[in-house]
Amino acid sequence: MVAGIQPELWVEPAGAAVAFYQSAFGATVIHLVGHGDDIVAQLSLDGAQFWIASASPSTGRLSPRAINGATGRTLLIVEEPEDLLARAVAAGARELSPVADEHGWRLGRIVDPFGHEWEIGRPLEGAGG
């Protein structure tokens, strides 16, 4: 059996979020249902997959904007965190902390234009991860 976790991010507007993740992270759409902002999309970043879906307050699927905060953070592991963090900021993310070494990792933090927090980094050589 192969285990995996594919988080689903609830966003508004969903179509703009897909475009952001394509621009900021180089994500590719591998599955898409719906049209415009009423969509569910599966994205891939070099094999790491996650989903984007339209927020829906009526079903309890709240976006970070709806609660004026986030309930979690996603760690995106890449070889060159500085490059990807800079690309995300250029695409519209806000830097929370620059890439630096901490706790055995080289990582920085951003919040995307839809309110989701991300850590972008990689384990340091010789460190666990």
Chimera marker file (.cmm) of the C-alpha trace (Angstrom):
<marker_set name="trace">
<marker id="1" x="0.000" y="0.000" z="0.000" r="1" g="1" b="0" radius="0.5"/>
<marker id="2" x="1.191" y="3.498" z="-0.824" r="1" g="1" b="0" radius="0.5"/>
<marker id="3" x="0.207" y="6.261" z="1.573" r="1" g="1" b="0" radius="0.5"/>
<marker id="4" x="-0.078" y="9.907" z="0.620" r="1" g="1" b="0" radius="0.5"/>
<marker id="5" x="-1.674" y="13.091" z="1.765" r="1" g="1" b="0" radius="0.5"/>
<marker id="6" x="-3.185" y="15.575" z="-0.675" r="1" g="1" b="0" radius="0.5"/>
<marker id="7" x="-4.520" y="18.643" z="1.131" r="1" g="1" b="0" radius="0.5"/>
<marker id="8" x="-7.483" y="20.541" z="-0.297" r="1" g="1" b="0" radius="0.5"/>
<marker id="9" x="-7.366" y="24.316" z="0.069" r="1" g="1" b="0" radius="0.5"/>
<marker id="10" x="-10.683" y="26.175" z="0.112" r="1" g="1" b="0" radius="0.5"/>
<marker id="11" x="-10.303" y="29.510" z="-1.619" r="1" g="1" b="0" radius="0.5"/>
<marker id="12" x="-12.192" y="32.406" z="-3.098" r="1" g="1" b="0" radius="0.5"/>
<marker id="13" x="-11.990" y="32.913" z="-6.024" r="1" g="1" b="0" radius="0.5"/>
<marker id="14" x="-10.850" y="29.409" z="-6.963" r="1" g="1" b="0" radius="0.5"/>
<marker id="15" x="-10.003" y="30.156" z="-10.608" r="1" g="1" b="0" radius="0.5"/>
<marker id="16" x="-7.628" y="32.938" z="-9.577" r="1" g="1" b="0" radius="0.5"/>
<marker id="17" x="-6.035" y="30.636" z="-7.002" r="1" g="1" b="0" radius="0.5"/>
<marker id="18" x="-5.238" y="28.010" z="-9.638" r="1" g="1" b="0" radius="0.5"/>
<marker id="19" x="-3.634" y="30.727" z="-11.784" r="1" g="1" b="0" radius="0.5"/>
<marker id="20" x="-1.606" y="31.961" z="-8.788" r="1" g="1" b="0" radius="0.5"/>
<marker id="21" x="-0.253" y="28.488" z="-7.937" r="1" g="1" b="0" radius="0.5"/>
<marker id="22" x="0.666" y="27.936" z="-11.582" r="1" g="1" b="0" radius="0.5"/>
<marker id="23" x="2.567" y="31.229" z="-11.662" r="1" g="1" b="0" radius="0.5"/>
<marker id="24" x="4.042" y="31.169" z="-8.154" r="1" g="1" b="0" radius="0.5"/>
<marker id="25" x="4.952" y="27.490" z="-7.808" r="1" g="1" b="0" radius="0.5"/>
<marker id="26" x="4.965" y="26.209" z="-11.383" r="1" g="1" b="0" radius="0.5"/>
<marker id="27" x="2.023" y="23.932" z="-10.571" r="1" g="1" b="0" radius="0.5"/>
<marker id="28" x="0.274" y="22.008" z="-13.304" r="1" g="1" b="0" radius="0.5"/>
<marker id="29" x="-3.419" y="21.133" z="-13.352" r="1" g="1" b="0" radius="0.5"/>
<marker id="30" x="-3.878" y="17.375" z="-13.542" r="1" g="1" b="0" radius="0.5"/>
<marker id="31" x="-7.632" y="17.210" z="-12.873" r="1" g="1" b="0" radius="0.5"/>
<marker id="32" x="-10.344" y="19.871" z="-13.122" r="1" g="1" b="0" radius="0.5"/>
<marker id="33" x="-14.095" y="19.730" z="-12.556" r="1" g="1" b="0" radius="0.5"/>
<marker id="34" x="-16.359" y="22.754" z="-13.025" r="1" g="1" b="0" radius="0.5"/>
<marker id="35" x="-15.941" y="26.164" z="-14.620" r="1" g="1" b="0" radius="0.5"/>
<marker id="36" x="-14.712" y="29.624" z="-13.645" r="1" g="1" b="0" radius="0.5"/>
<marker id="37" x="-14.565" y="29.975" z="-9.879" r="1" g="1" b="0" radius="0.5"/>
<marker id="38" x="-16.926" y="27.063" z="-9.147" r="1" g="1" b="0" radius="0.5"/>
<marker id="39" x="-14.254" y="24.376" z="-9.496" r="1" g="1" b="0" radius="0.5"/>
<marker id="40" x="-12.326" y="21.591" z="-7.880" r="1" g="1" b="0" radius="0.5"/>
<marker id="41" x="-8.806" y="21.243" z="-9.279" r="1" g="1" b="0" radius="0.5"/>
<marker id="42" x="-5.981" y="18.845" z="-8.518" r="1" g="1" b="0" radius="0.5"/>
<marker id="43" x="-2.555" y="20.430" z="-8.932" r="1" g="1" b="0" radius="0.5"/>
<marker id="44" x="0.918" y="18.916" z="-9.016" r="1" g="1" b="0" radius="0.5"/>
<marker id="45" x="4.287" y="20.411" z="-8.094" r="1" g="1" b="0" radius="0.5"/>
<marker id="46" x="6.860" y="17.938" z="-9.384" r="1" g="1" b="0" radius="0.5"/>
<marker id="47" x="4.666" y="15.078" z="-8.143" r="1" g="1" b="0" radius="0.5"/>
<marker id="48" x="3.530" y="16.663" z="-4.872" r="1" g="1" b="0" radius="0.5"/>
<marker id="49" x="-0.219" y="17.001" z="-5.274" r="1" g="1" b="0" radius="0.5"/>
<marker id="50" x="-2.851" y="19.199" z="-3.656" r="1" g="1" b="0" radius="0.5"/>
<marker id="51" x="-6.369" y="20.341" z="-4.424" r="1" g="1" b="0" radius="0.5"/>
<marker id="52" x="-8.076" y="23.706" z="-4.809" r="1" g="1" b="0" radius="0.5"/>
<marker id="53" x="-11.814" y="24.020" z="-4.305" r="1" g="1" b="0" radius="0.5"/>
<marker id="54" x="-14.257" y="26.874" z="-4.069" r="1" g="1" b="0" radius="0.5"/>
<marker id="55" x="-14.994" y="27.959" z="-0.520" r="1" g="1" b="0" radius="0.5"/>
<marker id="56" x="-18.604" y="27.443" z="0.532" r="1" g="1" b="0" radius="0.5"/>
<marker id="57" x="-19.734" y="28.993" z="3.811" r="1" g="1" b="0" radius="0.5"/>
<marker id="58" x="-23.081" y="27.172" z="3.530" r="1" g="1" b="0" radius="0.5"/>
<marker id="59" x="-21.271" y="23.825" z="3.840" r="1" g="1" b="0" radius="0.5"/>
<marker id="60" x="-18.709" y="25.009" z="6.403" r="1" g="1" b="0" radius="0.5"/>
<marker id="61" x="-15.849" y="25.192" z="3.902" r="1" g="1" b="0" radius="0.5"/>
<marker id="62" x="-14.380" y="28.516" z="4.926" r="1" g="1" b="0" radius="0.5"/>
<marker id="63" x="-11.466" y="30.255" z="3.270" r="1" g="1" b="0" radius="0.5"/>
<marker id="64" x="-8.826" y="31.988" z="5.395" r="1" g="1" b="0" radius="0.5"/>
<marker id="65" x="-10.307" y="35.313" z="4.234" r="1" g="1" b="0" radius="0.5"/>
<marker id="66" x="-13.676" y="34.361" z="5.775" r="1" g="1" b="0" radius="0.5"/>
<marker id="67" x="-12.110" y="33.837" z="9.212" r="1" g="1" b="0" radius="0.5"/>
<marker id="68" x="-9.438" y="36.567" z="8.877" r="1" g="1" b="0" radius="0.5"/>
<marker id="69" x="-6.689" y="34.021" z="9.470" r="1" g="1" b="0" radius="0.5"/>
<marker id="70" x="-5.548" y="30.499" z="8.714" r="1" g="1" b="0" radius="0.5"/>
<marker id="71" x="-6.007" y="27.241" z="10.583" r="1" g="1" b="0" radius="0.5"/>
<marker id="72" x="-2.814" y="25.607" z="9.380" r="1" g="1" b="0" radius="0.5"/>
<marker id="73" x="0.318" y="25.911" z="7.291" r="1" g="1" b="0" radius="0.5"/>
<marker id="74" x="1.514" y="23.793" z="4.372" r="1" g="1" b="0" radius="0.5"/>
<marker id="75" x="5.187" y="22.837" z="4.034" r="1" g="1" b="0" radius="0.5"/>
<marker id="76" x="6.393" y="22.780" z="0.436" r="1" g="1" b="0" radius="0.5"/>
<marker id="77" x="9.722" y="20.955" z="0.143" r="1" g="1" b="0" radius="0.5"/>
<marker id="78" x="11.923" y="22.074" z="-2.753" r="1" g="1" b="0" radius="0.5"/>
<marker id="79" x="15.640" y="22.054" z="-3.592" r="1" g="1" b="0" radius="0.5"/>
<marker id="80" x="15.968" y="25.856" z="-3.895" r="1" g="1" b="0" radius="0.5"/>
<marker id="81" x="13.652" y="27.516" z="-1.364" r="1" g="1" b="0" radius="0.5"/>
<marker id="82" x="15.060" y="31.004" z="-2.000" r="1" g="1" b="0" radius="0.5"/>
<marker id="83" x="14.143" y="30.834" z="-5.679" r="1" g="1" b="0" radius="0.5"/>
<marker id="84" x="10.612" y="29.560" z="-5.112" r="1" g="1" b="0" radius="0.5"/>
<marker id="85" x="9.912" y="32.007" z="-2.285" r="1" g="1" b="0" radius="0.5"/>
<marker id="86" x="11.028" y="34.901" z="-4.512" r="1" g="1" b="0" radius="0.5"/>
<marker id="87" x="8.866" y="33.577" z="-7.371" r="1" g="1" b="0" radius="0.5"/>
<marker id="88" x="5.833" y="33.346" z="-5.060" r="1" g="1" b="0" radius="0.5"/>
<marker id="89" x="6.348" y="36.900" z="-3.791" r="1" g="1" b="0" radius="0.5"/>
<marker id="90" x="6.696" y="38.160" z="-7.376" r="1" g="1" b="0" radius="0.5"/>
<marker id="91" x="3.377" y="36.429" z="-8.177" r="1" g="1" b="0" radius="0.5"/>
<marker id="92" x="1.580" y="38.161" z="-5.293" r="1" g="1" b="0" radius="0.5"/>
<marker id="93" x="2.387" y="36.312" z="-2.054" r="1" g="1" b="0" radius="0.5"/>
<marker id="94" x="3.450" y="38.224" z="1.064" r="1" g="1" b="0" radius="0.5"/>
<marker id="95" x="6.704" y="37.177" z="2.716" r="1" g="1" b="0" radius="0.5"/>
<marker id="96" x="6.315" y="36.396" z="6.412" r="1" g="1" b="0" radius="0.5"/>
<marker id="97" x="9.962" y="35.459" z="6.952" r="1" g="1" b="0" radius="0.5"/>
<marker id="98" x="12.939" y="35.193" z="4.600" r="1" g="1" b="0" radius="0.5"/>
<marker id="99" x="14.653" y="31.880" z="3.928" r="1" g="1" b="0" radius="0.5"/>
<marker id="100" x="17.071" y="31.039" z="6.726" r="1" g="1" b="0" radius="0.5"/>
<marker id="101" x="18.418" y="28.018" z="8.586" r="1" g="1" b="0" radius="0.5"/>
<marker id="102" x="16.340" y="26.949" z="11.582" r="1" g="1" b="0" radius="0.5"/>
<marker id="103" x="15.606" y="23.713" z="13.419" r="1" g="1" b="0" radius="0.5"/>
<marker id="104" x="17.574" y="21.643" z="10.871" r="1" g="1" b="0" radius="0.5"/>
<marker id="105" x="15.795" y="23.164" z="7.878" r="1" g="1" b="0" radius="0.5"/>
<marker id="106" x="16.466" y="25.890" z="5.326" r="1" g="1" b="0" radius="0.5"/>
<marker id="107" x="13.079" y="27.593" z="5.005" r="1" g="1" b="0" radius="0.5"/>
<marker id="108" x="11.069" y="30.758" z="4.650" r="1" g="1" b="0" radius="0.5"/>
<marker id="109" x="7.389" y="31.572" z="5.070" r="1" g="1" b="0" radius="0.5"/>
<marker id="110" x="4.765" y="33.265" z="2.925" r="1" g="1" b="0" radius="0.5"/>
<marker id="111" x="1.043" y="33.857" z="2.937" r="1" g="1" b="0" radius="0.5"/>
<marker id="112" x="-0.570" y="33.508" z="-0.475" r="1" g="1" b="0" radius="0.5"/>
<marker id="113" x="-3.107" y="36.036" z="-1.820" r="1" g="1" b="0" radius="0.5"/>
<marker id="114" x="-5.928" y="33.766" z="-0.583" r="1" g="1" b="0" radius="0.5"/>
<marker id="115" x="-4.743" y="33.679" z="3.047" r="1" g="1" b="0" radius="0.5"/>
<marker id="116" x="-3.070" y="30.253" z="3.139" r="1" g="1" b="0" radius="0.5"/>
<marker id="117" x="0.285" y="30.096" z="4.928" r="1" g="1" b="0" radius="0.5"/>
<marker id="118" x="3.171" y="28.169" z="3.382" r="1" g="1" b="0" radius="0.5"/>
<marker id="119" x="6.645" y="27.187" z="4.532" r="1" g="1" b="0" radius="0.5"/>
<marker id="120" x="8.998" y="26.706" z="1.602" r="1" g="1" b="0" radius="0.5"/>
<marker id="121" x="12.158" y="24.828" z="2.390" r="1" g="1" b="0" radius="0.5"/>
<marker id="122" x="14.277" y="21.715" z="2.577" r="1" g="1" b="0" radius="0.5"/>
<marker id="123" x="16.056" y="19.786" z="5.332" r="1" g="1" b="0" radius="0.5"/>
<marker id="124" x="19.684" y="20.730" z="5.848" r="1" g="1" b="0" radius="0.5"/>
<marker id="125" x="22.259" y="18.080" z="5.006" r="1" g="1" b="0" radius="0.5"/>
<marker id="126" x="22.782" y="15.729" z="7.909" r="1" g="1" b="0" radius="0.5"/>
<marker id="127" x="19.581" y="16.915" z="9.618" r="1" g="1" b="0" radius="0.5"/>
<marker id="128" x="16.511" y="14.770" z="10.000" r="1" g="1" b="0" radius="0.5"/>
<marker id="129" x="13.436" y="15.762" z="8.053" r="1" g="1" b="0" radius="0.5"/>
<link id1="1" id2="2" r="1" g="1" b="0" radius="0.2"/>
<link id1="2" id2="3" r="1" g="1" b="0" radius="0.2"/>
<link id1="3" id2="4" r="1" g="1" b="0" radius="0.2"/>
<link id1="4" id2="5" r="1" g="1" b="0" radius="0.2"/>
<link id1="5" id2="6" r="1" g="1" b="0" radius="0.2"/>
<link id1="6" id2="7" r="1" g="1" b="0" radius="0.2"/>
<link id1="7" id2="8" r="1" g="1" b="0" radius="0.2"/>
<link id1="8" id2="9" r="1" g="1" b="0" radius="0.2"/>
<link id1="9" id2="10" r="1" g="1" b="0" radius="0.2"/>
<link id1="10" id2="11" r="1" g="1" b="0" radius="0.2"/>
<link id1="11" id2="12" r="1" g="1" b="0" radius="0.2"/>
<link id1="12" id2="13" r="1" g="1" b="0" radius="0.2"/>
<link id1="13" id2="14" r="1" g="1" b="0" radius="0.2"/>
<link id1="14" id2="15" r="1" g="1" b="0" radius="0.2"/>
<link id1="15" id2="16" r="1" g="1" b="0" radius="0.2"/>
<link id1="16" id2="17" r="1" g="1" b="0" radius="0.2"/>
<link id1="17" id2="18" r="1" g="1" b="0" radius="0.2"/>
<link id1="18" id2="19" r="1" g="1" b="0" radius="0.2"/>
<link id1="19" id2="20" r="1" g="1" b="0" radius="0.2"/>
<link id1="20" id2="21" r="1" g="1" b="0" radius="0.2"/>
<link id1="21" id2="22" r="1" g="1" b="0" radius="0.2"/>
<link id1="22" id2="23" r="1" g="1" b="0" radius="0.2"/>
<link id1="23" id2="24" r="1" g="1" b="0" radius="0.2"/>
<link id1="24" id2="25" r="1" g="1" b="0" radius="0.2"/>
<link id1="25" id2="26" r="1" g="1" b="0" radius="0.2"/>
<link id1="26" id2="27" r="1" g="1" b="0" radius="0.2"/>
<link id1="27" id2="28" r="1" g="1" b="0" radius="0.2"/>
<link id1="28" id2="29" r="1" g="1" b="0" radius="0.2"/>
<link id1="29" id2="30" r="1" g="1" b="0" radius="0.2"/>
<link id1="30" id2="31" r="1" g="1" b="0" radius="0.2"/>
<link id1="31" id2="32" r="1" g="1" b="0" radius="0.2"/>
<link id1="32" id2="33" r="1" g="1" b="0" radius="0.2"/>
<link id1="33" id2="34" r="1" g="1" b="0" radius="0.2"/>
<link id1="34" id2="35" r="1" g="1" b="0" radius="0.2"/>
<link id1="35" id2="36" r="1" g="1" b="0" radius="0.2"/>
<link id1="36" id2="37" r="1" g="1" b="0" radius="0.2"/>
<link id1="37" id2="38" r="1" g="1" b="0" radius="0.2"/>
<link id1="38" id2="39" r="1" g="1" b="0" radius="0.2"/>
<link id1="39" id2="40" r="1" g="1" b="0" radius="0.2"/>
<link id1="40" id2="41" r="1" g="1" b="0" radius="0.2"/>
<link id1="41" id2="42" r="1" g="1" b="0" radius="0.2"/>
<link id1="42" id2="43" r="1" g="1" b="0" radius="0.2"/>
<link id1="43" id2="44" r="1" g="1" b="0" radius="0.2"/>
<link id1="44" id2="45" r="1" g="1" b="0" radius="0.2"/>
<link id1="45" id2="46" r="1" g="1" b="0" radius="0.2"/>
<link id1="46" id2="47" r="1" g="1" b="0" radius="0.2"/>
<link id1="47" id2="48" r="1" g="1" b="0" radius="0.2"/>
<link id1="48" id2="49" r="1" g="1" b="0" radius="0.2"/>
<link id1="49" id2="50" r="1" g="1" b="0" radius="0.2"/>
<link id1="50" id2="51" r="1" g="1" b="0" radius="0.2"/>
<link id1="51" id2="52" r="1" g="1" b="0" radius="0.2"/>
<link id1="52" id2="53" r="1" g="1" b="0" radius="0.2"/>
<link id1="53" id2="54" r="1" g="1" b="0" radius="0.2"/>
<link id1="54" id2="55" r="1" g="1" b="0" radius="0.2"/>
<link id1="55" id2="56" r="1" g="1" b="0" radius="0.2"/>
<link id1="56" id2="57" r="1" g="1" b="0" radius="0.2"/>
<link id1="57" id2="58" r="1" g="1" b="0" radius="0.2"/>
<link id1="58" id2="59" r="1" g="1" b="0" radius="0.2"/>
<link id1="59" id2="60" r="1" g="1" b="0" radius="0.2"/>
<link id1="60" id2="61" r="1" g="1" b="0" radius="0.2"/>
<link id1="61" id2="62" r="1" g="1" b="0" radius="0.2"/>
<link id1="62" id2="63" r="1" g="1" b="0" radius="0.2"/>
<link id1="63" id2="64" r="1" g="1" b="0" radius="0.2"/>
<link id1="64" id2="65" r="1" g="1" b="0" radius="0.2"/>
<link id1="65" id2="66" r="1" g="1" b="0" radius="0.2"/>
<link id1="66" id2="67" r="1" g="1" b="0" radius="0.2"/>
<link id1="67" id2="68" r="1" g="1" b="0" radius="0.2"/>
<link id1="68" id2="69" r="1" g="1" b="0" radius="0.2"/>
<link id1="69" id2="70" r="1" g="1" b="0" radius="0.2"/>
<link id1="70" id2="71" r="1" g="1" b="0" radius="0.2"/>
<link id1="71" id2="72" r="1" g="1" b="0" radius="0.2"/>
<link id1="72" id2="73" r="1" g="1" b="0" radius="0.2"/>
<link id1="73" id2="74" r="1" g="1" b="0" radius="0.2"/>
<link id1="74" id2="75" r="1" g="1" b="0" radius="0.2"/>
<link id1="75" id2="76" r="1" g="1" b="0" radius="0.2"/>
<link id1="76" id2="77" r="1" g="1" b="0" radius="0.2"/>
<link id1="77" id2="78" r="1" g="1" b="0" radius="0.2"/>
<link id1="78" id2="79" r="1" g="1" b="0" radius="0.2"/>
<link id1="79" id2="80" r="1" g="1" b="0" radius="0.2"/>
<link id1="80" id2="81" r="1" g="1" b="0" radius="0.2"/>
<link id1="81" id2="82" r="1" g="1" b="0" radius="0.2"/>
<link id1="82" id2="83" r="1" g="1" b="0" radius="0.2"/>
<link id1="83" id2="84" r="1" g="1" b="0" radius="0.2"/>
<link id1="84" id2="85" r="1" g="1" b="0" radius="0.2"/>
<link id1="85" id2="86" r="1" g="1" b="0" radius="0.2"/>
<link id1="86" id2="87" r="1" g="1" b="0" radius="0.2"/>
<link id1="87" id2="88" r="1" g="1" b="0" radius="0.2"/>
<link id1="88" id2="89" r="1" g="1" b="0" radius="0.2"/>
<link id1="89" id2="90" r="1" g="1" b="0" radius="0.2"/>
<link id1="90" id2="91" r="1" g="1" b="0" radius="0.2"/>
<link id1="91" id2="92" r="1" g="1" b="0" radius="0.2"/>
<link id1="92" id2="93" r="1" g="1" b="0" radius="0.2"/>
<link id1="93" id2="94" r="1" g="1" b="0" radius="0.2"/>
<link id1="94" id2="95" r="1" g="1" b="0" radius="0.2"/>
<link id1="95" id2="96" r="1" g="1" b="0" radius="0.2"/>
<link id1="96" id2="97" r="1" g="1" b="0" radius="0.2"/>
<link id1="97" id2="98" r="1" g="1" b="0" radius="0.2"/>
<link id1="98" id2="99" r="1" g="1" b="0" radius="0.2"/>
<link id1="99" id2="100" r="1" g="1" b="0" radius="0.2"/>
<link id1="100" id2="101" r="1" g="1" b="0" radius="0.2"/>
<link id1="101" id2="102" r="1" g="1" b="0" radius="0.2"/>
<link id1="102" id2="103" r="1" g="1" b="0" radius="0.2"/>
<link id1="103" id2="104" r="1" g="1" b="0" radius="0.2"/>
<link id1="104" id2="105" r="1" g="1" b="0" radius="0.2"/>
<link id1="105" id2="106" r="1" g="1" b="0" radius="0.2"/>
<link id1="106" id2="107" r="1" g="1" b="0" radius="0.2"/>
<link id1="107" id2="108" r="1" g="1" b="0" radius="0.2"/>
<link id1="108" id2="109" r="1" g="1" b="0" radius="0.2"/>
<link id1="109" id2="110" r="1" g="1" b="0" radius="0.2"/>
<link id1="110" id2="111" r="1" g="1" b="0" radius="0.2"/>
<link id1="111" id2="112" r="1" g="1" b="0" radius="0.2"/>
<link id1="112" id2="113" r="1" g="1" b="0" radius="0.2"/>
<link id1="113" id2="114" r="1" g="1" b="0" radius="0.2"/>
<link id1="114" id2="115" r="1" g="1" b="0" radius="0.2"/>
<link id1="115" id2="116" r="1" g="1" b="0" radius="0.2"/>
<link id1="116" id2="117" r="1" g="1" b="0" radius="0.2"/>
<link id1="117" id2="118" r="1" g="1" b="0" radius="0.2"/>
<link id1="118" id2="119" r="1" g="1" b="0" radius="0.2"/>
<link id1="119" id2="120" r="1" g="1" b="0" radius="0.2"/>
<link id1="120" id2="121" r="1" g="1" b="0" radius="0.2"/>
<link id1="121" id2="122" r="1" g="1" b="0" radius="0.2"/>
<link id1="122" id2="123" r="1" g="1" b="0" radius="0.2"/>
<link id1="123" id2="124" r="1" g="1" b="0" radius="0.2"/>
<link id1="124" id2="125" r="1" g="1" b="0" radius="0.2"/>
<link id1="125" id2="126" r="1" g="1" b="0" radius="0.2"/>
<link id1="126" id2="127" r="1" g="1" b="0" radius="0.2"/>
<link id1="127" id2="128" r="1" g="1" b="0" radius="0.2"/>
<link id1="128" id2="129" r="1" g="1" b="0" radius="0.2"/>
</marker_set>
